[in-house]
Amino acid sequence: MPPEAAPPLPLARSLWDSGPPPPCPASYNMAADVLGRAARLPDKVALAIVTPESAERWSFARLEVAVRGTATGLGRLGLAPGARVLLRLGNTIDFPVAFLGALAAGLVPVASSAQLTAAELDALLPGLGPALILAAPGIALPSAPPCPVLDLADLAAMRDLPPADYLMGDPERPGYIVFTSGSSGRTRAVVHAHRTFRARRMMWQGWYGLGESDRVMHAGAFNWTWTLGTGLMDPWAAGATAIVPGPGADRHTLPLLLARHEASIFAAVPGVLRQILETGAPLALPRLRHTLAAGEALPPALRAAWEAATGRPVHEALGMSEVSTFVSGSPARPAPVGATGYPQPGRRVAVLPEDGDAPLPCGMPGILAVSRRDPGLMLGYDGAPEETAARMRGEWFLTGDIVSMTEDGAITYHGRADDMLNAGGFRVAPAEVEAALGAHPGVSEAAAVALPVREGVEVIAAFYVAASPLREEELAAWCAARLARYKCPRLFIRAQSLPRGANGKLLRRVLRAGWAEQRQGDTA
């Protein structure tokens, strides 16, 4: 269903299906699709890496020459098609060129965070079996690399080699690997097929409102799936310009960069939006059409503050490493107040009970599930068929998100299933508690977790960030006026800051672990 079309008749059950997406070509290469407009737009700026002092610009023609030259160089190393190439590269042009170059050559790039330590890599690599590591100076390597390591100079030299042809093939073959953020406490390697990129086209109008004239700035690092897709590959495939803040850019310089480089779309996690607002810098952005938010739930108060400061709407989305971004508000169909958005055109989405695969009645919270027909769905967790199978139920992939769906298909996010709180037998979404406490004028951030107070007894606790300590009685009364009694926190704990992962996601498990360590120390 095109986004401008009228919605279907009201739903009785939480099942949304607007028809299948267009099929992927039988012979396909993801990199060829990403750079498919390079021949028509050779001189247009594809990428600008910007700082307050400089801007490094890459045209579509230059980008494609570098990618296809890199494919030639990698091919000359004698790696077999499907061999894995671990990327230990920073937030520079080297990352996307190597990523797409490997795809063009029929290899499988493995994106990894530049912040990983040698010990973390040692824990991730068993079973991954990379045939090559591409490494930049100052970025950690495994303590005993299991394969050859190619440095940045050798990698850069490949760009001038004669261009390779894109290695076409079955769209179902492995294309690339990313790691989940580990917010659940366990990091997994997620294997995606080449055809995954075709699913991203459903976001262009179902979320971004993306067109060839857009200039898209993303605040994330290249190695994050969201940045790779929303910030780089989607704009390139649409013929738009991608803008990425370079080294040293921070919350103080982002408003300047957005204005100076005339960004029409800005993408960032909610935490970055909050940090920018906290600087008090003016947000006079006449070319900005809207902002995209994902990675964690967007608190209503933060949305209102950002929209007031910019005069432009925010469109939120739900997604995950395993199945891309598939539920969103968009310029063509903004999300209703309180909801995240709608399933994008071409998606088949349901809300399921804890057991069974029959969609729940509309309005009833349950597990968000995506049909296994979705082209954005992963091939599986690398080397973990049982874990992969555990996420499937009949035709559905279980996301682990708790949501509800209205009769017109709008989806409201309530939290992660593994983050859900239990209060006297009632399941409580932490996002609901956090939104209530976060609306307090003295609270800048809040996180709700379940903490043990004695053997077998847990209570809802609220960690909050504030300029000065607030009276517990005041916070309790504030929450009591906005939440059912069983949802109200029993403990209020002031924190200097809330722990977040490299991608800005709130790490509630770190708060729980810190509390446990503190209690153990107090009783020692």
Sequence and secondary structure as in RCSB ss.txt:
>XXXX:A:sequence
MPPEAAPPLPLARSLWDSGPPPPCPASYNMAADVLGRAARLPDKVALAIVTPESAERWSFARLEVAVRGTATGLG
RLGLAPGARVLLRLGNTIDFPVAFLGALAAGLVPVASSAQLTAAELDALLPGLGPALILAAPGIALPSAPPCPVL
DLADLAAMRDLPPADYLMGDPERPGYIVFTSGSSGRTRAVVHAHRTFRARRMMWQGWYGLGESDRVMHAGAFNWT
WTLGTGLMDPWAAGATAIVPGPGADRHTLPLLLARHEASIFAAVPGVLRQILETGAPLALPRLRHTLAAGEALPP
ALRAAWEAATGRPVHEALGMSEVSTFVSGSPARPAPVGATGYPQPGRRVAVLPEDGDAPLPCGMPGILAVSRRDP
GLMLGYDGAPEETAARMRGEWFLTGDIVSMTEDGAITYHGRADDMLNAGGFRVAPAEVEAALGAHPGVSEAAAVA
LPVREGVEVIAAFYVAASPLREEELAAWCAARLARYKCPRLFIRAQSLPRGANGKLLRRVLRAGWAEQRQGDTA
>XXXX:A:secstr
  TTS   S  SBSEEE        SSB HHHHHTTTTTTSTTSEEEEEE SS EEEEEHHHHHHHHHHHHHHHH
TTT  TT EEEEE  SSTHHHHHHHHHHHTT EEEE  TT  HHHHHHH TTT  SEEEE TTS   SS SS EE
 HHHHHHGGGS       B TTSEEEEEE   TTS   EEEEETTHHHHHHHHIIIII   TT EEEE S TTSH
HIIIIIIIHHHHHT EEEEE TT  TTTHHHHHHHTT SEEEE HHHHHHHHHHT     TT  EEEE SS   H
HHHHHHHHHHSS EEEEEEETTTEEEEE  SSS   TT  BEE TT EEEEE SS SS  BTT  EEEEEETT T
TS SEETT HHHHHHTEETTEEEEEEEEEE TT  EEEEEETTT EEETTEEE HHHHHHHHHTSTT SEEEEEE
EEEETTEEEEEEEEE SS   HHHHHHHHHTTS GGGS SEEEE SS  B TTS B HHHHHHHHHHHHHHHH 
